[in-house]
């Protein structure tokens, strides 16, 4: 019953959109969430919420990947009472952003969301954050530090999200750190459920990651138009338009070619379009931005 109550309360938060952080929104500013996008439906069709498998989500930008991760985090918090979730964000700048996104609804349900950035320093404040947080958002460096100096906290983690996980395999210190960090986490926490999310991961790499995590490719999820669509038949939340940038005097314009206008899935016409003065040259101890 308690589990059902938490889900009902969460759905009401989505449907009524009462809050902007901790303030009540004006009715005219509320935007209800009442349906899933195509990309999210593809994930739910694979039973991503309740499955014990590890998943790799490769979907375009703005296709709702973080919302899927939030649902999985909430499900783990409800099902595994007293356990914590870990969200690994690659950069310090992203930790606060992801903390703000996740706490919007989770804190209204009584869960605490906190972020830790920085490198390898551990202090008393870190200990307080770790003990009081249900969801911890942290950089790979911080997680690596915690795993070295406070490994006992990972005994209480049931689910981990790895954002921008596609960097594994790159020739860089950060990529190597993240790969070995995940290996150590999976050794330390038996049965740790893991979610990889990326907007730019190549299809071949997505399958390789799925094999690495599960020994099968069926847990590699993409934004397909239909359940049985070919891998190249993807749904995207926005159109992609090719454009070029050029300076006209001190104004920088973006020029689009062949913008298509549709009606009933038929192209009515193609035409050019302009975004004037996208950039302007201004005086900041010299000219900026520079015209080349």
Backbone torsions as a table, in degrees:
resi	resn	phi	psi	omega
1	UNK	NA	-41.5	179.4
2	UNK	-62.1	-40.2	178.2
3	UNK	-61.1	-45.7	-180.0
4	UNK	-63.6	-37.8	179.3
5	UNK	-62.7	-42.7	-179.5
6	UNK	-63.0	-42.0	179.4
7	UNK	-67.3	-41.3	178.6
8	UNK	-62.2	-41.2	179.3
9	UNK	-65.1	-40.0	179.0
10	UNK	-63.5	-44.7	179.5
11	UNK	-62.1	-38.6	177.4
12	UNK	-64.0	-39.0	177.9
13	UNK	-61.5	-41.0	178.7
14	UNK	-68.2	-42.6	-172.2
15	UNK	-72.6	-36.7	-174.3
16	UNK	-98.4	-21.4	175.9
17	UNK	48.8	53.1	-176.4
18	UNK	-70.3	-34.3	-162.7
19	UNK	-110.7	144.8	165.8
20	UNK	-118.0	98.2	-166.7
21	UNK	57.6	-110.9	-177.4
22	UNK	-113.1	16.5	177.9
23	UNK	-109.5	149.9	176.3
24	UNK	-80.8	128.9	179.7
25	UNK	-75.2	151.3	169.1
26	UNK	-68.2	143.7	-178.8
27	UNK	-51.8	-36.5	-178.0
28	UNK	-69.1	-18.0	-177.1
29	UNK	-97.5	-1.0	-176.1
30	UNK	-82.4	139.1	-179.3
31	UNK	-128.8	105.3	-176.0
32	UNK	-73.1	142.5	169.2
33	UNK	-103.1	116.4	-174.0
34	UNK	-133.7	1.7	176.2
35	UNK	-151.4	158.4	178.6
36	UNK	-92.1	149.5	174.1
37	UNK	-77.0	163.4	179.9
38	UNK	-56.0	-43.8	-179.5
39	UNK	-60.7	-39.5	180.0
40	UNK	-71.3	-37.0	177.3
41	UNK	-61.3	-38.4	178.3
42	UNK	-60.3	-37.6	179.1
43	UNK	-70.0	-42.4	-177.9
44	UNK	-69.2	-29.5	176.8
45	UNK	-64.1	-24.0	176.9
46	UNK	-88.5	9.0	178.8
47	UNK	57.7	41.9	-174.7
48	UNK	-64.7	-28.9	-176.7
49	UNK	-69.9	-47.9	-172.9
50	UNK	-96.1	-14.0	-177.3
51	UNK	-67.4	149.2	175.5
52	UNK	-89.9	0.9	178.3
53	UNK	-73.2	161.8	169.3
54	UNK	-92.3	142.7	-175.2
55	UNK	-124.1	152.6	174.0
56	UNK	-121.7	119.5	179.9
57	UNK	-106.2	115.9	175.2
58	UNK	-115.8	101.3	-177.0
59	UNK	-140.3	155.2	-176.5
60	UNK	-62.5	163.3	174.4
61	UNK	-58.0	140.6	178.1
62	UNK	68.5	24.6	179.5
63	UNK	-98.9	7.8	173.5
64	UNK	91.9	26.6	-179.1
65	UNK	-66.7	-40.3	-177.9
66	UNK	-66.5	-33.8	177.2
67	UNK	-64.5	-40.5	176.3
68	UNK	-61.4	-44.9	178.7
69	UNK	-60.7	-39.8	179.6
70	UNK	-63.4	-42.2	178.1
71	UNK	-62.7	-39.4	179.1
72	UNK	-68.8	-38.5	176.4
73	UNK	-62.2	-47.9	179.8
74	UNK	-60.3	-42.9	180.0
75	UNK	-61.3	-40.6	179.0
76	UNK	-68.9	-37.7	178.3
77	UNK	-65.5	-38.4	-179.1
78	UNK	-72.4	-44.9	-175.7
79	UNK	-74.8	-34.2	-176.3
80	UNK	-112.0	74.4	-175.6
81	UNK	-58.2	130.6	179.7
82	UNK	89.8	-10.8	177.6
83	UNK	-87.7	163.0	-178.1
84	UNK	-117.5	162.1	176.0
85	UNK	-119.3	148.5	-177.9
86	UNK	-119.8	132.2	176.8
87	UNK	-120.5	114.3	-178.5
88	UNK	-96.7	113.9	177.7
89	UNK	-109.5	133.3	-169.5
90	UNK	-62.0	-37.9	-170.8
91	UNK	-119.0	151.9	179.2
92	UNK	-55.9	-40.3	-177.6
93	UNK	-64.2	-26.2	-177.7
94	UNK	-82.8	-21.5	-175.9
95	UNK	-64.2	-44.7	178.3
96	UNK	-66.1	-38.5	179.6
97	UNK	-62.2	-46.5	-179.3
98	UNK	-70.6	-33.8	175.2
99	UNK	-60.7	-44.7	-179.8
100	UNK	-64.3	-39.0	-179.9
101	UNK	-65.6	-44.5	-174.1
102	UNK	-75.8	-32.4	-176.3
103	UNK	-78.2	-12.6	-177.5
104	UNK	-53.7	-45.0	-179.5
105	UNK	-107.7	-36.8	-174.1
106	UNK	-62.9	-36.1	179.6
107	UNK	-67.5	-28.4	177.8
108	UNK	-70.2	-15.9	178.3
109	UNK	-97.4	3.3	177.2
110	UNK	96.5	8.6	179.4
111	UNK	-100.1	146.9	-179.4
112	UNK	-100.9	132.1	177.9
113	UNK	-119.3	127.2	-179.0
114	UNK	-136.0	159.9	178.5
115	UNK	-126.3	147.4	174.9
116	UNK	-133.9	127.0	178.0
117	UNK	-120.5	-156.2	-179.1
118	UNK	83.1	-172.6	-175.0
119	UNK	-105.9	-99.1	-167.8
120	UNK	-115.7	12.0	179.1
121	UNK	-80.9	138.9	177.3
122	UNK	-126.9	126.2	-179.8
123	UNK	-135.4	-176.6	-178.4
124	UNK	-63.8	-34.6	179.3
125	UNK	-62.2	-39.9	178.2
126	UNK	-59.2	-41.1	179.0
127	UNK	-63.0	-39.2	178.2
128	UNK	-65.0	-45.3	179.6
129	UNK	-59.6	-44.5	-178.0
130	UNK	-64.1	-40.0	-176.7
131	UNK	-74.9	-29.3	-173.7
132	UNK	-98.7	-8.0	-173.4
133	UNK	-97.2	137.6	171.8
134	UNK	-89.2	-32.0	177.9
135	UNK	-126.9	123.6	-179.9
136	UNK	-112.3	123.2	175.2
137	UNK	-103.2	124.4	-173.7
138	UNK	-150.9	157.6	175.4
139	UNK	-78.3	160.7	177.2
140	UNK	-58.0	-37.4	-180.0
141	UNK	-62.6	-42.0	179.9
142	UNK	-67.5	-42.3	178.7
143	UNK	-63.4	-40.6	177.7
144	UNK	-60.1	-42.4	178.5
145	UNK	-63.1	-44.8	179.6
146	UNK	-64.1	-37.7	-179.4
147	UNK	-67.1	-28.4	179.0
148	UNK	-80.3	-44.1	-169.7
149	UNK	-104.2	-20.1	177.0
150	UNK	-136.2	58.1	-175.2
151	UNK	-62.9	-22.0	-176.8
152	UNK	-64.8	-24.5	-177.8
153	UNK	-68.1	-23.1	-177.3
154	UNK	-79.8	-9.4	173.5
155	UNK	-67.1	-17.7	-174.8
156	UNK	-106.0	14.2	-178.9
157	UNK	-105.9	131.2	-177.1
158	UNK	-110.6	-17.3	-173.1
159	UNK	-149.4	138.8	179.9
160	UNK	-133.8	134.8	174.8
161	UNK	-108.7	133.7	177.2
162	UNK	-115.8	107.4	-179.7
163	UNK	-84.7	142.8	-179.0
164	UNK	55.1	41.2	-177.1
165	UNK	-67.6	-7.8	-178.3
166	UNK	-65.1	-14.2	-177.7
167	UNK	-69.7	-18.7	177.0
168	UNK	-60.6	128.9	-175.7
169	UNK	105.7	-18.3	174.5
170	UNK	-68.9	158.7	176.1
171	UNK	-91.5	85.2	-179.5
172	UNK	-158.6	156.8	178.9
173	UNK	-62.3	-42.5	-177.9
174	UNK	-64.8	-40.3	179.0
175	UNK	-63.8	-42.7	178.5
176	UNK	-64.2	-42.4	178.3
177	UNK	-59.0	-46.3	-177.2
178	UNK	-65.3	-41.3	-179.7
179	UNK	-62.2	-49.6	-179.2
180	UNK	-69.3	-30.7	176.5
181	UNK	-61.9	-44.7	179.9
182	UNK	-66.5	-37.5	177.1
183	UNK	-61.9	-44.4	-179.9
184	UNK	-67.1	-38.8	178.0
185	UNK	-61.9	-43.7	-177.4
186	UNK	-69.1	-28.7	174.8
187	UNK	-74.3	-42.2	-177.3
188	UNK	-67.5	-44.3	-174.7
189	UNK	-108.5	100.3	179.8
190	UNK	-64.6	128.9	178.1
191	UNK	77.1	16.5	179.4
192	UNK	-61.2	123.6	176.7
193	UNK	-83.8	131.8	-172.6
194	UNK	-128.2	140.3	175.3
195	UNK	-125.0	122.9	172.7
196	UNK	-97.8	135.0	173.8
197	UNK	-130.8	140.2	179.8
198	UNK	-157.8	146.6	176.6
199	UNK	-97.6	-17.2	-170.9
200	UNK	-123.3	7.1	-178.8
201	UNK	-67.6	127.7	176.5
202	UNK	-61.7	152.1	-177.0
203	UNK	-57.7	-41.4	-178.3
204	UNK	-62.8	-40.3	178.9
205	UNK	-67.0	-35.8	178.6
206	UNK	-58.6	-45.0	178.3
207	UNK	-64.7	-39.4	179.0
208	UNK	-63.6	-42.0	177.9
209	UNK	-62.8	-41.8	-180.0
210	UNK	-62.8	-41.0	176.8
211	UNK	-63.6	-39.9	-179.7
212	UNK	-63.9	-41.5	-175.4
213	UNK	-82.6	-32.0	-171.2
214	UNK	-130.5	-13.8	-175.6
215	UNK	79.4	14.7	178.8
216	UNK	-153.4	159.4	-177.6
217	UNK	-97.5	-6.0	-175.7
218	UNK	-70.2	-11.3	178.8
219	UNK	-96.6	11.3	171.7
220	UNK	-90.4	114.2	-172.4
221	UNK	-108.2	136.5	179.3
222	UNK	-130.0	168.8	-177.5
223	UNK	-90.2	73.0	-178.5
224	UNK	-81.6	149.9	179.5
225	UNK	-64.5	-40.5	-180.0
226	UNK	-133.8	163.0	-176.4
227	UNK	-54.7	-39.5	-175.9
228	UNK	-106.7	22.7	-179.7
229	UNK	-68.3	154.5	171.6
230	UNK	-64.7	154.2	-176.2
231	UNK	-59.7	-25.0	-179.1
232	UNK	-87.5	-7.5	-178.1
233	UNK	-94.6	78.6	-172.7
234	UNK	-100.0	146.7	171.5
235	UNK	-91.7	136.6	177.6
236	UNK	-127.5	145.3	-177.4
237	UNK	-73.8	-17.8	-178.6
238	UNK	-138.9	159.4	174.1
239	UNK	-79.1	149.2	173.8
240	UNK	-104.8	124.0	-179.6
241	UNK	-120.9	134.2	178.2
242	UNK	-85.4	133.3	-178.7
243	UNK	-141.0	170.0	174.2
244	UNK	-133.2	156.1	-178.4
245	UNK	-111.9	136.7	176.2
246	UNK	-148.3	149.3	177.7
247	UNK	-87.9	135.3	170.9
248	UNK	-126.7	99.7	-171.9
249	UNK	67.1	-128.3	178.0
250	UNK	-96.9	9.3	179.2
251	UNK	-106.5	134.1	175.7
252	UNK	-103.1	120.0	-176.8
253	UNK	-108.6	148.7	171.7
254	UNK	-107.1	128.9	-176.2
255	UNK	-115.7	123.3	176.8
256	UNK	-101.1	137.1	176.0
257	UNK	-108.0	143.4	173.2
258	UNK	54.4	53.9	171.5
259	UNK	-73.7	124.9	-174.4
260	UNK	-96.2	135.5	175.3
261	UNK	-111.0	125.7	-174.8
262	UNK	-108.1	152.8	166.9
263	UNK	-148.3	123.6	-177.9
264	UNK	53.4	43.4	176.7
265	UNK	65.8	12.6	174.8
266	UNK	-110.8	141.9	179.3
267	UNK	-78.8	118.1	178.6
268	UNK	-81.0	-43.7	-179.3
269	UNK	-161.8	163.1	173.0
270	UNK	-123.6	140.6	179.1
271	UNK	-155.3	164.7	176.7
272	UNK	-83.1	160.2	177.9
273	UNK	-145.0	153.3	-175.3
274	UNK	-129.3	142.9	169.5
275	UNK	-116.6	99.0	-172.3
276	UNK	-78.4	146.1	174.1
277	UNK	52.9	43.8	175.7
278	UNK	-62.4	-37.3	172.9
279	UNK	-129.5	149.9	175.5
280	UNK	-132.5	143.1	175.7
281	UNK	-76.1	127.1	-179.7
282	UNK	-127.9	161.5	-179.3
283	UNK	-88.5	110.0	172.7
284	UNK	-135.6	85.7	-176.7
285	UNK	50.8	45.6	-174.3
286	UNK	123.5	-172.1	-178.3
287	UNK	-90.6	131.5	175.1
288	UNK	-148.9	134.5	-4.1
289	UNK	-74.4	160.9	-177.2
290	UNK	-77.6	139.2	172.9
291	UNK	-90.0	131.9	-178.4
292	UNK	-103.4	NA	NA
